[in-house]
Amino acid sequence: SQQGEEDPQALSIQEGENATMNCSYKTSINNLQWYRQNSGRGLVHLILIRSNEREKHSGRLRVTLDTSKKSSSLLITASRAADTASYFCATVLTGGGNKLTFGTGTQLKVEL
Amino acid sequence: ETGVTQSPTHLIKTRGQQVTLRCSSQSGHNTVSWYQQALGQGPQFIFQYYREEENGRGNFPPRFSGLQFPNYSSELNVNALELDDSALYLCASSLEGTRGAYGYTFGSGTRLTVV
């Protein structure tokens, strides 16, 4: 079963705009990670935020985590056509070992 | 530093057959996990191997089995294939004990089609 839900399921924006994706989860986590997937191929790790962190930045990416609301958001600033992909959040659950539990994903399309 | 490589990239099998998928972990990683991703869904955890032993399993039947070798490469075996087994199978390597603290490295996947 999926741990989380992502919102929106699909997002279409113009190049240069910002893209925001949200992820909600159900149980206590150790950390939350965001991955990108191009055209149904392998996943690429983007960023990881630990349960005791609230915000993290990496290049054009900004991730926030609200453990009280069991939610996270991924912001991509100044989007490019090359950012077109599916984005997934994945959690490492407290006491869940190392396995990742994925959300349902957001399909992002960045148009020229 | 090498990444995770999977083979084959595509595979077509007939219902009832058996299949073996292969994965070579990233150098320095001692844990390998396998995920099944159906079309339009997020990946689902199948199982994880550490030091050649299974140390975590998702909600998959026993006909899904695996092996991890001393060089940390791995195999996923699926017996008695069913049509619903058609999916992208992803292998991911990590360093055990870090609680995935540094993220996982995924391979490009094997697209399995069961007809």
Interface residues (C-beta under 8 A of the other chain):
Chain A: S1 Q2 N30 N31 Q33 Y35 G40 R41 G42 L43 V44 H45 L48 R50 F88 A90 V92 G97 N98 K99 L100 T101 F102 G103 T104 G105
Chain B: V4 T31 S33 Y35 Q37 L39 Q41 G42 P43 Q44 F45 Q48 N55 G56 G58 N59 L88 L90 A92 S94 E96 T98 R99 G100 A101 Y102 G103 Y104 T105 F106 G107 S108 G109 R111
